[in-house]
């Protein structure tokens, strides 16, 4: 089976983790801040907070922006459920903005239209969470301009996109947003086994998120309500969570990030080769906007179902049966039973729903060989013939 994604672990990665196992610190030691500094330096962001998952990072990002009951958060329906769930964790309402039919990211024009309508109803969002699907940045300049006009804050869900660029800035620079979130799940660009990170240029947001990942506790006298009673003293200032990353995970991350550019370059080579090999098939290949350099976490195709004799499911299952571990990224979030129970219905976001009916993610990872890629394309061609 050729999987849709796979981690790339080197001997240096293994040695880095073993070194921590032999050290004095397994959890909150020197490797976590080292990894945070590496990612901050790479992206140009002022601050980075490592956590145990991107979901946790999204949650504390919403909390740091004071999202709560009565607030509205908008995101893309073409994403993993965490992009919306993070707002629900805070008691906020969620709504969605449909995707661009060409690049499959949240559409700035549809966002502008929805904002104009929402303003008339006094229902503007407090936060918008654009999702950088597959590793390609959304058109953040356009979204940021709308934020300036309508007064919402922005969390970039860049779980797929570390190593990508937008308008010559690394994704994660926070030039067009308040907070950016990365994922280090094993099939992402680099991995810490599980893990995530929130980045920001705002010192107050950084301090708040750093506290929220550790039970809401501070040891900084400047943040305390009372005078410290001694060097052991700490205070819980708010209800936080145990969302911390371990030194074991961070050690893997500090090693993996050394090969980040190499990984992304290889993914771009594979994407370009897919483009060439698939050019004459009855499918739509992914496109990248002019301002973006994608990190190509995923390579989804969309079947032109009106031109083939098989259904979406039949093609998907034929590829799986042929040893190709394809997947679907993603089923529209608003059609999940949980969100249907909140009142969302089919037809509300037609572009995302159409994507969910015909998209298939093909294998994409740095160690995918050209021979394996040829095998994927050969079987796909047979399925579509």
N, C-alpha and C positions, 0 to 999 in steps of 0.2 A: 504493500500500500504506500503510495506517495501521498503524504499528508498535505493539507493546505498550508500549514505552517509548522516550523520546527526551530527550537533553540539551537544555537551554535556555541558549544562549550569547548574551550581550549584547555590545554594543560596549564597555561597561566591562570585561567579562571579557577581551576581546581586548586592550584597552589595557593592562590589568594585566600580561598575559603579555608583551606587546611591551616594556613598561618593564623587565622583568627581562632580556629579550634584549639590551637596550641597556645593562644595568648591568654591574658587575664580577663578579657572582655568578650562575651558572646552576644550581649544585647546592646546596651547603651555605652559603647566605647568610642574610640577615635574614628572608626571607619564611616559612621553615619555622617558626621560633619564633613569628612573628607569627600564623600560622594556628593553631598549637597553642594560643596564648593566647586567640584568639577562640573556639575551640571549648570550651576549658575554662571561659571566662567564660560562654558561652551555657548550658552544661549545669550549671554549678556544681561541677564536679569540680575537685580540687586540681591534678591533673597530666594532661598530654596528650602522647602520643608519636606523631608522624606517621611513617607508613611507606609503602611502595610499593604495598601492597594490604591489604585486610581479612584475606586469608589469612595474610599475614606477621604482622599484628597478633595473630591467633589463635595463631599458632605461638609468638611470643615471650611471649604471655600464659601459655601452657601451660608454657613453659620457666621463666618467672619464678616460677611456682608449684611448680617442681621436679617436674613430671610426668615420669615415666620408666618404664623397664621394671618390670613388677610392679604398676603402678598401673592403676586403672580410671577412665575418663572416660565419663560418660553425656551424651547429647544427644538432640535430636529427630530422628526419621527423616524428618520433613517439612522438609527444608532442602537447601541446596546442599551438596555433598560436603565442602567445606572445614570445615564445623562439626565433622565427625568426623575428617577427615584430620589436623587440627592435633595431635590426640593421638597418632595413629599416627606422625607425624614424630618424636615424642619416645620412641617405643618402647612406648607404653602400650596397653592393651587398650581397646576401645570397646564400649559397649552403648547401647541406645536406650530412651527412654520414649515410649510412644504418646501421640497427640495428643487433645485435647478435641474431641469430635465437633461442638461448636457453634462454637468460635472457631478451631480448627485449630492452636492453639499447644500446646506441651508441657503435658500435663495434670497439675496439682499432686496430684490424688487418685491418679492412676496412679503418680506419682512416690512418694507416701507409701506406697502398697501395695508397690511394688518395693523401696523402702528397708527396710521391715519384713522382707521376705523375705530381702534381701541381708544384713541384720544377722545373721540366724540362721546364714547360711552363711559369715560373716566375709568378705564380698565387697562391702563398701560402696565407693562411688566416692570418689576423691580430689577430683574436680572434676565439677560439673554445668554444662553449657552450654545454658541455655535460649535458644531462637531466637525473636526477635520477628518472626514471619512477617508479611509485607505492610506492616509499619510499626506494628503493634499490639503493645504490651508484653505479655509473659506476666504472670501474676499473681505478681509478684515478691515481694510480702509473704509469700504462702503458701510460696513456694519458699525464701525466706530463713529463715523459721521452721523449715523442715525442715533447712536447713543448720546452724542452731544446735543442733538436736536430734541430728543424725547426724554432724556434724563435717566436712562437705565444704565446699570453697570454690566460688565461683560466678564464671564468666565469662559476661556477657550478650553473646550474639551479636546486636547491634543494627544489623547491616549495613543493614537496611531502614528503620531507625527514627529517624534523627536528625530533630529537629523534633517528635517525638511527646512525649507526657507520660504519667506514671503517678502517680496520687494527688497531683496538683498539682506534682510534680517533673518537670523535663525528663528524658527518657530520656538516660542518660549521666551522671547525678549520682552514680552508684555508691552510692546510699543502701542498696541491697539486694544489693550484689555487691562482689566484690574488684576486678574489671576489667570494663570495657565496651568493645566493639569496634564501630567504624563503618566503613562502606564508602563510597568516593567514586567508584565505577564510573560511567560515563556515564549509565546508566539509573536510578541512585539519586537521592535527593532533591536533593543537590548533588554536583557532580563536580569532581575534580582530574584528569580524563582517566582515570587509574588512581590508586589511592591508598587508604589506610586510616588508622585511628587507634585507639590504645588509650588509655583513660582510667582513672585510679585515684585514690583518696584516700590511698593508702599510699606514703609517700616511698621506702621500700626497694624496693617493686615498680617504682616509677617509675625509679629509678636502674638497676635490673637490666634492665628493658626498653629503656631508652635505650642501655645498653651493648650489649645483644644485637643491636640493629638495626645496629650499627656494628662488626661483626667481634669483639665482645667486648672492645673497646678502651676504655680510659679515659685522659683527660688530667688527671684530678682527683687531686692528690697525696694527698688523704685516703683514696682507694681503692687506692693503689698498694702493692705489696709492698716495693719498694725506694725509696730516696731518689732523687728526680729528678736526673739527671745534667746537666740544662740545660733551657732553655725549649723545646727541641725534643722532650723526652722524653715517651714514652707507654708504656703497658703493655697487653698483651693478657692479660686475667685469665681468660677462658674462651672456648670456641668459639662465636662469634657469626656473624652473617650480614650481607651488604650489603643491608639492607632499607630504606634511606633514601629519603625523599621528596626530590624536587628543588625548587629555588626556583621553577622554571617551574610545576610542579604546584601548589605552595603559593600562588603568586600567583593562580592561577585559583580556588583555594579561598577565599582572603581576599576575593575579589570576589563569588563565588557566595554565601557565607554572609550577605552583606548582604540577599539576597532569600529566605533560607531560610523565614521565616515566611510570606512571600507565596506561595512554592511550595506549602507545606503547606496553607495556607488554600484555594488553588485546587484541590488534590487532594481536599480534603474536600468542596468544592462538587461536584466531578465524581462523587465516590462517592455523595453524597446524591442526585444526579440519576439515577445508575445505579439506586439503590435504588427510586426512583419509577418509572422507565421499565420496569424488569424485574419489577415486583411481581407480575404475573399470569402469568408464564411458568413452565413446569415445571422450575424450577431453584432452588437454594439460593444466596442472596446472602450475602456475608460479614457477620458480626456483630462488634461491638466491645463488650468488657466494660465495665461501668459505670465502672471506675476508670481507664480508658485514653482517651487522645486519640490516634488513629492518624495517622501521617504519610502513610499510603496510598501506599506505594511500589508496591503491586500491588493490582489488583481482580480476584481470582479468583471464578468462579462454579462451582457444582457441578451437573451435569446430573442430573435425576431420570430416570434411564435407564428405569425401569419405566413412565414416563408418555409416553415419546416412541418413535418408530419407527426412529430412527437410533442407531447406536452412537456411543460417545465419539469414536472415530477419524473416523467419517463427518461428525460435526458439526464437529470440528476442521478437517478437510480442506476442508469446504465453506466455512468462514469464511476460511481461507487463500486458497482459489480466488476468493473474492469480494473480495479485497483487504484483509482484516483480518488483521494480523500477530499473531495470538494465539500463546500459548505455554503450557507447562505448568510451574508452579512448585509442587511439584517431584515428580519420580519418587522414590519412597522410597529413601533412601540404602542401607538394609540389603539391598535387592534388586539393587544394582549388582554386577557380577561380582566385583570385588575383595572386597567384603564377603561375598558368597556363599561365596567361597573360604575365608573365615575362620569359616564355620559358620552364618551367618544364613540363614534359610529363609522362604519365604512362610508367612503365617499368624501370625507372631510379633507383629506390630503391626498388627492388623486395621483400626484407624481410619485410620492413615496409608496403608495399602494401598488402602482404599476411596477415600480422597481422590485418590490417584494414578490411579485408574480412571475418575474422572468430573469432575475439575477442569479448568478452562480459564481462563487469565489473559487478561482483556480489556484493550484499550489504556487506559493511565493515565499521563498526563504533563501538566504545566501548560499547554502550548500546544494540548492537544486541544480543538478547538472543539466547540460544542454541535451543529453540523451534522455533524461527523464522528462524534460520539457517537451522534447519531440514526441515522447510517448503520450503525454497529456494531449497534445494537439492532434496527434494521429487518431486517438480514440474519440476525441470530441468531433473530429471531422466525420468519422464513421457514424457517430450518433446523429449527426445533423444531415447526413446524406439522404 
